[in-house]
């Protein structure tokens, strides 16, 4: 079984924004914290993010580092 779809989307967003390996890992943790603190996405009941929402979160993440 391959990687989950949401992980692949996070990888694709990280590539789009030219994140390093370390930044990609930190971005994944950032996404999980956002969901934990009630700032999840609208894709499904697990509060996964749409592509557009992930892109916005990537911009927020990169502005903070």
C-alpha positions as CSV (number, residue, x, y, z in Angstrom):
1,X,0.0,0.0,0.0
2,X,1.4,3.4,-1.0
3,X,1.4,6.7,0.9
4,X,-1.9,8.1,1.8
5,X,-3.4,10.7,-0.6
6,X,-3.2,13.5,1.9
7,X,0.5,12.9,2.5
8,X,1.1,13.0,-1.3
9,X,-0.8,16.3,-1.5
10,X,1.4,17.7,1.3
11,X,4.5,16.5,-0.6
12,X,3.2,18.1,-3.8
13,X,2.6,21.4,-2.1
14,X,6.0,21.3,-0.4
15,X,7.6,20.7,-3.9
16,X,5.6,23.6,-5.4
17,X,6.9,25.9,-2.7
18,X,10.4,24.5,-3.0
19,X,10.6,23.4,0.7
20,X,13.7,21.5,1.8
21,X,13.3,18.1,3.4
22,X,13.5,19.6,6.9
23,X,10.9,22.2,5.9
24,X,8.6,19.5,4.5
25,X,8.7,17.6,7.8
26,X,8.1,20.7,9.8
27,X,5.2,21.6,7.4
28,X,3.6,18.2,8.1
29,X,3.8,18.8,11.8
30,X,2.4,22.3,11.3
31,X,-0.6,20.9,9.4
32,X,-1.3,18.4,12.1
33,X,-1.1,21.1,14.8
34,X,-3.5,23.3,12.8
35,X,-6.0,20.4,12.7
36,X,-5.5,19.7,16.4
37,X,-6.2,23.3,17.3
38,X,-9.4,23.4,15.3
39,X,-8.1,25.0,12.1
40,X,-8.6,22.0,9.9
41,X,-9.7,22.0,6.3
42,X,-13.0,21.4,4.7
43,X,-12.3,18.3,2.5
44,X,-13.8,15.7,4.8
45,X,-14.9,14.7,8.3
46,X,-11.2,14.3,9.3
47,X,-10.7,18.0,8.6
48,X,-8.2,17.3,5.8
49,X,-7.3,20.3,3.6
50,X,-8.3,20.9,0.0
51,X,-5.4,21.8,-2.5
52,X,-6.3,25.5,-2.1
53,X,-6.3,25.3,1.7
54,X,-3.0,23.5,1.7
55,X,-1.5,26.2,-0.5
56,X,-2.7,28.9,1.9
57,X,-1.3,26.9,4.8
58,X,2.1,26.6,3.0
59,X,2.2,30.3,2.6
60,X,1.4,30.9,6.3
61,X,4.0,28.3,7.3
62,X,6.7,29.9,5.2
63,X,5.9,33.4,6.5
64,X,6.4,32.1,10.0
65,X,9.8,30.5,9.6
